[in-house]
């Protein structure tokens, strides 16, 4: 019975670890996908899907399909690169099995950044670090309820487990003394320190590092108080450069798509982030925005 209970606890802990990881992964992936707004795209092209492909795979292709409509989506380079390492032939494919071979005359390559790599693995890395911190914080908070280790004999194991289950669910537990004779229970007090606030501060630092990586200037309240104006301005310039690496790659693709499809296509930060960029341009020492051109 004890072994079965232990196995259930292990499975439950692993599920909580996985749930915590994916909670933060999907959260930050959603932020990354929502940063940019495309305008003027053909109605057949879903810019949300385009952003998802760029973030997850680092590249996409846009072209005139043999179906008679413009398309943009997943791509597999098929060799014969030009002098700038852009494939002359590109295999466009979809999740439902449709595939077409494009070339440099009827399609253009779209890259997530000038590095030409996706951000999904970086987001997963940050999410994993944050999830571990949050699970550690959960354990630290939970151990405040039972800051001790209890040993008992086989005869009283069920009673001790019932006691701990009551404590876990915040219920009072009363037992008769005869139920636990002398030396039936040994208690070791762990005196665990309460470090949840420190762990939460570390989580904020890592989260802000991720947002800065994406091009969103973010500072924790503690760090913000320590930074002077020139330090903030220097940090924002770095964040701006990170954001521009992704924005300028998209603008380059937008210009090429405009020529390919015969329409005016533009891309920029979404409206609320553009307003923050303008604020930061007028007040470089202000924190909490997105890296943009001119910062």
C-alpha positions in Angstrom: 0.0 0.0 0.0 2.9 2.3 0.9 4.6 1.6 -2.4 1.4 2.3 -4.4 0.9 5.6 -2.5 4.5 6.6 -3.2 4.2 5.9 -6.9 1.0 8.0 -7.1 2.8 10.9 -5.4 5.7 10.6 -7.9 3.4 10.6 -10.8 1.5 13.6 -9.4 4.7 15.5 -8.9 5.9 14.8 -12.4 2.5 16.0 -13.8 2.7 19.2 -11.8 6.3 19.8 -13.0 5.2 19.3 -16.7 2.0 21.4 -16.2 4.1 24.2 -14.7 6.6 24.1 -17.6 4.0 24.2 -20.3 2.0 26.9 -18.5 5.0 29.3 -18.8 6.0 28.0 -22.3 2.6 28.8 -23.8 2.4 32.1 -22.0 5.7 33.4 -23.4 5.1 31.9 -26.8 1.9 33.8 -26.9 3.7 37.0 -26.1 6.3 36.4 -28.8 3.7 35.6 -31.5 1.6 38.7 -30.6 4.4 41.3 -30.8 4.1 42.2 -34.5 1.2 43.3 -36.6 1.2 42.8 -40.4 -0.9 45.1 -42.6 -1.8 44.7 -46.3 -1.3 40.9 -46.4 -3.6 39.1 -48.9 -6.7 37.8 -47.2 -5.6 34.2 -47.8 -2.6 34.6 -45.6 -3.1 34.3 -41.8 -0.5 36.5 -40.1 -1.0 34.7 -36.8 0.0 31.5 -38.4 2.9 33.2 -40.2 4.2 34.5 -36.9 3.8 31.1 -35.3 5.9 29.5 -38.1 8.6 32.2 -37.8 8.9 31.8 -34.0 8.9 28.0 -34.0 10.9 27.3 -37.2 12.9 30.5 -37.9 11.8 30.8 -41.5 8.8 30.6 -43.8 8.0 31.1 -47.5 5.4 33.2 -49.3 4.5 32.7 -52.9 1.9 32.4 -55.6 0.4 28.9 -55.3 -0.7 26.8 -58.2 -4.1 26.8 -56.6 -4.4 30.4 -57.8 -4.1 32.1 -54.3 -1.1 33.6 -52.4 0.2 31.4 -49.6 2.6 31.7 -46.7 3.7 29.0 -44.4 6.2 26.2 -43.6 9.2 25.7 -45.9 12.0 23.2 -46.4 15.0 24.7 -48.3 16.0 22.4 -51.3 19.5 23.5 -51.9 21.3 25.6 -54.5 21.8 28.6 -52.2 22.8 32.0 -53.6 25.7 34.1 -52.4 23.6 35.3 -49.4 22.8 31.8 -48.3 19.1 32.1 -49.5 17.8 28.9 -51.1 16.9 29.2 -54.8 14.4 26.4 -54.5 12.0 26.1 -51.5 9.5 23.4 -50.7 6.3 24.8 -49.3 4.2 22.4 -47.3 1.1 22.4 -45.0 0.0 20.3 -42.1 -2.8 18.7 -44.3 -0.3 17.3 -46.8 -0.4 19.9 -49.6 3.1 20.7 -51.0 4.6 22.8 -53.8 8.0 23.6 -55.1 8.7 27.3 -55.3 11.8 29.2 -56.6 13.2 32.6 -56.2 11.0 34.0 -59.1 7.6 33.1 -57.6 8.3 33.2 -53.9 10.3 34.9 -51.2 11.9 33.6 -48.0 10.8 35.2 -44.7 13.1 35.0 -41.7 12.3 35.4 -38.0 15.5 37.4 -37.4 18.8 38.3 -39.1 20.2 35.2 -37.4 17.6 33.1 -39.2 16.6 31.0 -36.3 13.5 30.5 -34.3 12.9 31.5 -30.7 10.9 28.5 -29.5 13.9 26.7 -27.9 15.0 29.9 -26.1 11.5 30.4 -24.9 11.4 26.7 -23.7 14.7 27.2 -21.9 13.5 30.2 -20.0 10.2 28.5 -19.3 12.0 25.5 -17.8 14.1 27.7 -15.5 11.1 29.6 -14.3 9.0 26.5 -13.9 11.7 24.9 -11.7 11.8 28.0 -9.5 8.1 28.1 -9.1 7.9 24.4 -8.2 10.7 25.0 -5.7 8.7 27.9 -4.3 5.6 25.6 -4.0 7.6 23.1 -2.1 9.1 25.7 0.2 5.6 27.1 1.0 4.1 23.7 1.5 6.9 22.6 3.9 5.9 25.4 6.2 2.8 23.4 7.0 4.8 20.3 7.9 8.3 21.4 8.7 9.4 18.0 10.0 10.0 14.4 9.2 8.0 11.7 11.0 9.1 8.1 11.4 6.8 5.4 12.7 6.3 1.7 12.7 4.2 -0.3 10.3 1.3 -0.6 12.7 0.8 3.2 12.8 1.7 4.1 9.2 -1.9 4.5 8.1 -2.7 6.7 11.0 0.3 9.0 10.3 -0.6 9.2 6.6 -4.1 10.1 7.5 -2.8 12.9 9.8 -0.6 14.3 7.1 -3.5 14.2 4.6 -5.6 16.2 7.0 -2.8 18.8 7.4 -2.3 18.9 3.6 -6.0 19.8 3.1 -5.9 22.4 6.0 -8.1 20.4 8.3 -7.7 19.9 12.0 -6.8 16.4 13.1 -7.4 15.1 16.6 -6.3 11.6 17.8 -6.5 9.8 21.1 -3.2 9.3 22.9 -3.7 5.6 23.1 -3.6 5.5 19.4 0.0 6.5 19.5 1.9 4.8 22.3 5.3 6.0 23.5 8.0 5.9 20.9 5.5 5.0 18.2 6.3 8.3 16.4 9.7 10.0 16.1 9.7 13.7 14.9 12.7 15.5 13.3 12.1 19.2 13.1 13.7 20.6 9.9 13.2 24.3 10.7 13.1 25.1 6.9 13.7 28.8 6.0 11.0 30.6 4.2 12.7 31.6 0.9 9.6 32.0 -1.3 10.0 35.8 -1.7 13.6 35.4 -2.9 12.6 32.7 -5.3 9.8 34.9 -6.7 12.3 37.7 -7.2 14.6 35.3 -9.1 11.7 34.3 -11.2 11.0 38.0 -12.1 14.6 38.5 -13.0 14.6 35.5 -15.4 11.2 36.5 -16.9 12.5 40.0 -17.5 15.6 38.6 -19.2 13.3 36.7 -21.5 11.2 39.7 -22.3 14.4 41.7 -23.0 15.6 39.0 -25.3 12.3 39.3 -27.3 12.8 43.1 -27.4 10.5 44.1 -24.6 12.2 46.3 -22.0 11.3 45.0 -18.5 12.8 45.5 -15.1 11.8 44.2 -11.7 10.8 46.8 -9.2 13.9 46.0 -7.0 16.3 46.3 -9.9 14.6 49.4 -11.2 15.3 51.3 -8.0 19.0 50.5 -8.3 19.4 51.6 -11.9 20.4 55.2 -12.7 19.3 57.0 -15.8 22.3 56.2 -18.0 22.2 52.5 -17.0 18.6 52.3 -18.0 19.3 54.0 -21.3 22.1 51.6 -22.0 20.0 48.6 -21.2 17.2 49.8 -23.4 19.6 50.3 -26.3 20.5 46.6 -26.0 16.9 45.6 -25.8 16.1 47.8 -28.9 18.8 46.0 -30.8 17.3 42.6 -29.9 13.9 43.7 -31.0 15.2 45.2 -34.2 16.9 42.0 -35.2 13.4 40.5 -35.6 11.5 43.6 -36.8 13.9 44.5 -39.6 13.9 40.9 -40.9 10.2 41.1 -41.2 10.3 44.5 -42.8 12.7 43.2 -45.4 10.2 40.4 -46.1 7.3 42.8 -46.2 9.1 44.9 -49.0 9.7 41.7 -51.0 6.1 40.5 -50.6 4.8 43.9 -51.7 6.6 43.4 -55.0 5.6 39.8 -55.3 1.9 40.3 -54.6 1.5 43.8 -56.0 0.2 45.2 -52.7 1.6 47.5 -50.0 2.5 45.2 -47.1 3.9 46.6 -43.9 4.8 45.2 -40.5 5.4 46.9 -37.1 5.0 46.4 -33.4 1.4 46.0 -32.4 -0.3 49.3 -31.5 0.1 49.2 -27.7 3.8 48.4 -28.0 4.3 51.2 -30.6 2.8 53.7 -28.1 5.4 52.5 -25.5 8.2 52.9 -28.1 7.1 56.5 -28.7 7.1 57.2 -24.9 10.6 55.7 -24.5 11.9 57.8 -27.4 10.7 60.9 -25.6 12.0 59.8 -22.2 14.9 57.4 -22.6 15.2 56.9 -18.8 11.8 55.4 -18.5 11.5 51.6 -18.2 9.0 49.0 -19.2 8.5 49.1 -22.9 9.5 47.5 -26.2 12.8 47.9 -28.1 12.2 49.7 -31.4 14.0 51.7 -34.0 15.3 55.0 -32.9 15.6 54.1 -29.2 
